[in-house]
C-alpha cells in the first residue's frame, strides 16, 4: 500500500490530475463539442437540430461579406498593433535598461496600463475620446483633439490601435528587459572597441541575441490582437456601421445574438485554424533567427 501511494503514477495523478480535469472540462470538451456543432444548424437553445455537414463553412466562405470585412479589419488591426507595440515596447525596455536612477519608477509607470481590464479600459478611453479630447481641442484648437475619434471608420480604427498599444507596450517592455539583461556586456564593449557604431551594435549583436524575447512577444501580441473582443466591444461596439467589428465580435453576434450557434462555431473553427497557422509560421520564422550565446 505504501508503495502504491508513493509510486510515480500516484504522484502524477494527485498533482497533475486536478489541473488536467479542469482543462478537460473547461477547454477540451467545449472545443470538441464546438467542432461537432459547427456541422449542425443548432440555434443554441432548442433540443433538436439537424446535421448540415459543410453547409455552414460554405456559407461563411461564400455568402457572408460581414465576416470577410471583420476578418480584414482584424488583420489590419493585428499588423498595426503588433508592429507599433513591439517597437515601442523594445524602445521602452532599452531606455529603462540604462543605468538611470528612476528606471524602477519608469518601469512601474509603463507597466501600469496593462493592469486595467479590457472592458474597464474601453469605457475609460471612450470617455477620454468623447469628452476629454473635445475639451482639450476646444481650449487648444489642435486638430488632433478635434477629430471625431469614434465617429468615422479611420479614426475609430486608430483609436483602437492607440488604446491597444498603450495597454500592451508596457507588458512587452518587461519581456524585452529580461532579454536585454541576458546580452553579454563584453560583446558590446568589444564591438565598440572595434569601431562599431550604435546601430551596428544593435543590428548585429543585440537584436540577434534577444530573438527569443522577440519570438515570445510577437506570439503574444498576435494572439492578443487576433482574439480582441472586450476592448472592441466596450470602446466602439464594432461601429461605426460595423467597420471596426473584430472576428471575435462577429462570432459572438452570430452565435448569441442571431441564435445561429452552428454557424457561429463554424466561424470560430475557421478562425482558430487561421490563427494557428499564422502563429505557427511566425514562431517558425523567428525561431530560425535565434542564436545561442
N, C-alpha and C positions, 0 to 999 in steps of 0.2 A: 504493500500500500504506500509506504513512504517513497519507494522508487517511482511509483506512478505519479505522485504529486510533484516530485522533483524532476520528472522527465522533461525533455525539451519540448515534446508535443504539448504537455500540460501547461508549461510556461507560455508557449506561444498562444494557446487557447485563452488563457487568463488575461494576458496583456494585450494581445492583438485582436482577440475575438470581439470585444465590445466595439472597438473602432471599426472593425470590418462589418459588423452587424449594422451599425449606424450608417456606414457608407452604402451598404446594400439596400437598406430601406429608403434612405433619403435620396440617393443619387442613382444607383444602378437599376433598381426596379422601375422607378419612374421613367428612366431613359429607355428601357426595354419596352415598357407599355406605350411610350410615346411613339416609338418606331411602329408598333403594331397599329395604333390608332391613326397613323398617317396614311394607312391603306384603307381607311373606312370613312364613312360620312357622318360620324358621330358628332352630335351638337354639344357635347359636354354635359348634358343634363339627362336626356332620356335613357331608358334602359335598353332600347332596341336601336340597332344601326345596321347598315349593310356594308359588305366588303366591296370596295370600288377599285381595288388594285392600284394601278399607277395613275388613275384619273386626277387625283389631287396634284401630283407632281407635274403632269402635263398642263393643268390649269395654271399653276404657279409660273411655269416657264413660258407659256404662250399666251395666256389670257389674263394677266394681272399686271397692268402697267404700273400701278402704285407700288407693288413690291419691287419692281425694277428701279423705280425712282428712289425708293427708300434705300435700296442696296447701293445705288450710285452715290447718294448723299453720304452713306456710311463709309464708303471707300474714300471719298474726298475728305471727309472729316478725319478719318483714321490717318491718312497720309499727312495731313496738315499738323495734327496734334502730335503724331509720333516724331516727325522731324523737329518741330519747334520745341517740344517739351524735352527731348533728348539733348538737343543743342544747348538749351537754356540750363537744363539740369547739370550738364557737364561743365558749363561755364561757372555756375554757382559752386560746384564741387571744387573746381580749380582755384577759385578765389578763396574759399574757406579752408583749403588745404595749405594755404600760405601761413607763415608764422605771424598771424595777426592776434592782437590782444583780445579783440572782440569776436573771434571766429566761432566760439561756442554759442555766443548770443546770436550771431548771424545764422548759424545752423538751426537754432531753435525757431527763429523768425521765419526762415524759408520753409521749414517743415510744417509749421502750424496749419496752413491751409488744408493739408492732407487729413487733418483730424476731423474736419467737418464732413458730415454725411452728404450724399448726393442730393437728396430732397431738400434738406435744410440749405445747402449751398445754392441750389437753384432758386429757392424763394428769396434768399438774401440778395443774390445778384439780380434777380428780377426787380427788386426794389431799387437797387443801385442804378440799373439801366433806365428804368422808367422815371424814378423820382430824383435820385441823386445826380445823375448826369444832366438832367434838364435844368436843375437849379444851378449847377456849375456852368452850364452852357449859357444860361441867361445872364449870369454875372460876368463871365469872361468873354462871351461871344466867340469861343473857339469852336470851329466846325466839328471837331471830333466829338464833343459832348452834345452837339445839337442833332446828331444823326438819329434816325428812328431805329434804334438798335434791335428791337424785337418786332419791327413793323414791316421790314422787307426781307426778301429771301437772302440777299447777300449779307446784310448787316446781322440778321439772325444767325446765319451760319458762322460768321466771325465772332459773334457773341458767345456761342457755344465753344468755339475754339479757345477764346480768351479765358473763359472760366475753367475749361479742362486743363489748359496749360498752367494756369495759376494754381490749380489744386494739385497737379501731379508732378510738377517740376521739382518741388522740394523732396518728394519721396525718391525720385530718381537721383537727386543730389546725394542722398545718403549712400546709395549703391555705388555711385561713381567715386565718392570719397573713400570707400573701402577699397575700390580698385586702384585708385591713385596711391593709397598708403602702401600697397604692395609693390610699387615700382621702385627698383633699387636706385638709390640716390647716386651710387658710384658710377652707374652707366650714364646718368645725366651729366655728372661732373666730367666724366671722360669725354663725352661728346662736346661739351662746352670748351674743354681744353683743346680739342682737335679743331675748333673753329666753327662748330655748328651753331646756327642762329636758333632763335626760339621756335620758329615754325618747323625747322628741320628736326629739332628735338621732339617736338610734338608729333610730327608725322611719322618719324622712323623709330621712335623709342616708346613714347608714352602711349600713343593710340594702339600700336600692336600689343603692348603688354596689358592693356586694360580691356582687350576684346572680350574676355569672359563676362565682364561687367556690362559691356555693350550688348552682348547676346541676351543677358537676363533683362536688361532694361527695354530692349526692343520687343522681346517676347511679352513682357508685362504690359507695355503701352499698347501693343497691337491687340492683345486680348481685352484690355480695358475698353478701348475705344470702339472696337467692333461690337462689344456687348453693351454699350451705353444705353441705359434706359431711364434711371432715376433723374439724372440731371436734365436730360432731354424732356422728360415728362413735366418736371416742375418749372423749367425755365421757359420753354417755348410751346410745350404741348404739341409739338410737331408742326406748328404754324410758322409763318402764315401760309394757309392753303396747302398744308401737308408738305411744304417744301423742305422742312427740317425734320421730317419723321424718320427716325432710325429704323433699322430692320427689327430690332427688339420691340419697338413700339408697334410696328406693323404686325408682328406676330401676336403680340398681346391683344391688339384690337381685333384681329381676325378670330382668335380663339375665344375671348371672353366678352367682347362687345358685339361681334357679329354672330356669336354662337355657332361658329364653324370650327370646332375643335380639331376635326380630322385635317382640314385644310391648314389650320394653324400649325399643327405638329409636322405636317409635310414641309412647310416653310422652315420650321425650326430645324428639321433634319438636314435640309439643303444648306441652311446657314451654318450648321455645325460642320458639315463636310467642307464648306468653303473656308471657314476659319481654320480648321485643322490643316488643310493643305497649305494655306498661306503661312501659318506659323511654322509648319514643318520645313518649308522652303527657307524661311528666314533663319531658323536655327541651324539648318544645314549649311547655308552660305556663310553665316557669321562664325560658326564653329571651324570652318576651313581656314579662317583668317587668324585664329588664335595661335599664339606661340607660347612655348614653355620657357619659364625663366630659369 
